[in-house]
């Protein structure tokens, strides 16, 4: 109701045709009350759920931006011993926005994570950890075109799940939960979580900066941390 009142006040033409960008820019430039209210909304949990649904929303998409492949969040993640959370935007994969050297690095980081994910599931690899890794990609793009560049268009599915585009509140809230943990915010970021959603590390991609034969060792180290009991004073859920 408060936000509706602010909208009416800003909509001087009274035609209810303010687009999103215009509305936000006016809030930021001319309306202290509205700006404060929007920040409060962003910091408010989007639902009263806890656990996976409270963090990621009720549904995920399997390796695509399109809704032909939805899966319930609990069903998708319930057996995972380690959960990787990728935070990124189209800048990560868009040659028009990033210099080529940085794009190559981003591509390498994502390939290493994908390699670990696939190797853990490869039946022909005998000596590997038996625990399950699942990965969720959270895009912070605000347009559909940018979102599809981030998560991939239809084709061979990516090995991880995706938070849907139509969950902007959930995606913004999730970003706010983790942003303060990054000393140097970057794009992309990989957060490693326990099944109870405690943070193991926010430097997942740095951990994976090893040759392929050592990826299982990194995963085993994450597992050891996930299985260790929380020590006194250790931060809890993000």
C-alpha positions in Angstrom: 0.0 0.0 0.0 2.8 2.4 0.8 4.5 1.6 -2.5 1.3 2.1 -4.4 0.8 5.6 -2.8 4.4 6.5 -3.8 3.7 5.3 -7.4 0.6 7.5 -7.6 2.5 10.5 -6.3 5.3 10.0 -8.9 2.9 9.3 -11.7 2.1 12.9 -12.4 0.4 12.2 -15.7 -2.0 9.9 -13.9 -1.8 7.4 -16.8 -0.2 4.6 -14.8 2.4 4.1 -17.6 5.6 4.6 -15.6 8.0 1.9 -16.7 10.3 0.2 -14.2 13.5 2.2 -15.0 11.6 5.5 -14.8 10.0 4.6 -11.5 13.3 3.5 -9.9 15.2 6.5 -11.2 12.7 8.9 -9.8 12.8 7.1 -6.4 16.5 7.4 -6.3 16.7 11.0 -7.3 13.6 12.7 -5.8 11.9 10.5 -3.2 13.8 9.8 0.0 10.8 8.0 1.6 10.3 5.8 -1.5 14.0 5.0 -1.7 14.0 3.9 1.9 10.9 1.8 1.4 12.3 0.0 -1.6 15.5 -0.8 0.3 13.4 -2.2 3.1 11.5 -4.4 0.7 14.7 -5.8 -0.9 16.0 -6.7 2.6 12.7 -8.4 3.6 12.5 -12.2 3.0 10.3 -12.8 0.0 8.4 -15.6 1.8 8.1 -17.2 5.2 9.7 -20.5 4.2 12.9 -21.8 5.6 15.7 -24.0 4.2 16.1 -24.4 0.4 12.7 -22.9 -0.5 13.4 -19.9 1.7 16.7 -19.2 0.0 16.0 -20.2 -3.7 12.2 -20.1 -4.0 9.8 -23.0 -4.7 11.0 -24.0 -8.2 14.3 -24.2 -10.1 15.0 -24.7 -13.8 17.2 -27.5 -15.0 20.0 -26.0 -17.1 17.9 -23.6 -19.1 16.2 -20.2 -18.9 13.0 -21.7 -20.3 10.2 -23.2 -18.2 9.9 -26.5 -20.1 12.2 -28.0 -17.4 11.0 -26.9 -14.0 11.8 -28.9 -10.9 10.8 -28.4 -7.2 13.7 -26.9 -5.2 13.5 -29.4 -2.4 13.4 -32.3 -4.8 16.4 -30.9 -6.7 18.6 -30.3 -3.7 17.5 -32.8 -1.0 20.3 -35.3 -1.6 23.2 -32.9 -2.1 26.0 -32.9 0.5 27.5 -29.8 -1.1 25.6 -27.0 -2.8 27.4 -24.5 -5.1 25.8 -21.2 -5.6 27.0 -19.2 -8.7 26.3 -15.5 -8.6 26.7 -13.9 -12.0 25.3 -11.6 -14.7 25.5 -11.4 -18.5 28.8 -9.5 -18.1 30.4 -12.9 -17.2 29.7 -14.3 -20.7 29.2 -11.2 -22.9 32.1 -10.3 -25.2 30.6 -6.8 -25.6 30.9 -6.0 -22.0 34.1 -7.6 -20.7 37.6 -7.6 -22.1 38.6 -10.9 -23.8 41.2 -11.8 -21.1 38.6 -11.6 -18.4 36.0 -13.5 -20.5 38.6 -16.3 -20.9 39.1 -16.5 -17.2 35.4 -16.6 -16.5 34.9 -19.3 -19.0 37.8 -21.3 -17.4 36.3 -20.9 -13.9 32.8 -22.2 -15.0 34.4 -25.1 -17.0 36.3 -26.2 -13.9 33.1 -26.3 -11.8 31.3 -28.1 -14.6 34.2 -30.6 -14.9 34.0 -31.4 -11.1 30.2 -31.7 -11.3 30.4 -34.1 -14.3 33.3 -36.1 -13.0 31.5 -36.8 -9.7 28.7 -38.3 -11.8 30.8 -40.2 -14.3 30.3 -44.0 -13.7 33.6 -44.8 -15.5 35.6 -42.9 -12.8 36.0 -45.4 -10.0 38.1 -43.5 -7.4 35.9 -40.5 -6.6 33.9 -39.1 -3.6 30.5 -40.7 -3.4 28.8 -37.6 -2.1 26.6 -35.5 -4.4 27.3 -31.9 -5.6 24.5 -29.8 -6.8 24.8 -26.3 -8.2 22.4 -23.4 -8.5 23.0 -20.4 -10.8 21.5 -17.1 -9.7 21.5 -14.4 -12.3 21.1 -10.7 -11.3 20.2 -9.5 -14.8 17.1 -7.3 -15.0 16.2 -8.0 -18.6 15.1 -11.2 -20.2 17.7 -10.9 -23.0 20.6 -10.5 -20.5 19.2 -13.3 -18.4 19.2 -15.7 -21.3 22.8 -14.8 -22.1 23.8 -15.6 -18.6 22.0 -19.0 -18.2 22.1 -20.2 -21.7 19.5 -20.6 -24.5 17.9 -23.9 -25.4 20.4 -26.5 -26.4 22.6 -29.0 -24.5 21.7 -28.4 -20.9 24.2 -26.8 -18.5 25.1 -29.1 -15.6 23.5 -26.9 -13.0 20.1 -25.6 -12.1 18.9 -22.0 -12.5 16.8 -19.6 -10.4 13.9 -18.5 -12.7 13.8 -15.0 -14.1 10.3 -14.4 -12.6 11.7 -14.5 -9.1 13.3 -11.0 -8.9 12.6 -10.5 -5.2 14.2 -13.9 -4.3 17.2 -13.2 -6.5 17.8 -9.8 -5.1 17.3 -11.0 -1.5 19.7 -13.8 -2.0 22.4 -11.4 -3.3 21.9 -9.2 -0.3 22.4 -12.2 2.0 25.9 -12.9 0.6 27.1 -9.5 -0.6 28.6 -8.5 2.7 30.8 -11.6 2.8 32.7 -10.6 -0.4 35.7 -8.4 0.4 36.1 -7.8 -3.4 32.7 -8.4 -5.1 33.3 -9.9 -8.5 31.4 -11.5 -11.4 31.1 -14.5 -11.2 31.3 -15.7 -7.6 30.9 -19.2 -6.3 29.6 -19.7 -2.8 29.9 -23.2 -1.3 27.1 -24.2 1.1 26.4 -27.1 3.5 23.0 -28.8 3.3 21.8 -26.7 6.2 22.8 -23.6 4.2 25.8 -22.6 6.3 28.6 -21.1 4.3 31.7 -23.2 3.8 33.5 -20.6 1.6 32.7 -17.7 -0.7 35.9 -18.3 -2.6 34.8 -21.4 -4.4 36.4 -20.5 -7.7 39.7 -19.8 -6.0 39.6 -23.2 -4.5 39.0 -24.8 -7.9 42.1 -23.1 -9.3 43.9 -26.4 -9.5 44.6 -29.1 -12.2 41.8 -31.5 -12.9 43.3 -34.4 -11.0 43.1 -32.3 -7.8 39.5 -31.3 -8.1 38.3 -34.3 -6.1 40.7 -33.2 -3.3 39.1 -29.8 -3.2 35.6 -31.3 -3.1 36.8 -33.7 -0.3 38.0 -30.7 1.7 34.6 -29.0 1.3 32.9 -32.3 2.5 35.1 -32.4 5.6 34.1 -28.9 6.4 30.4 -29.7 5.8 30.5 -32.7 8.1 32.4 -30.9 10.9 30.3 -29.7 13.8 30.0 -26.0 14.0 32.5 -24.5 16.4 31.4 -21.9 19.1 31.0 -18.5 17.6 30.9 -19.8 14.0 28.5 -18.0 11.7 25.3 -19.8 11.1 22.9 -19.7 8.1 23.6 -16.9 5.6 
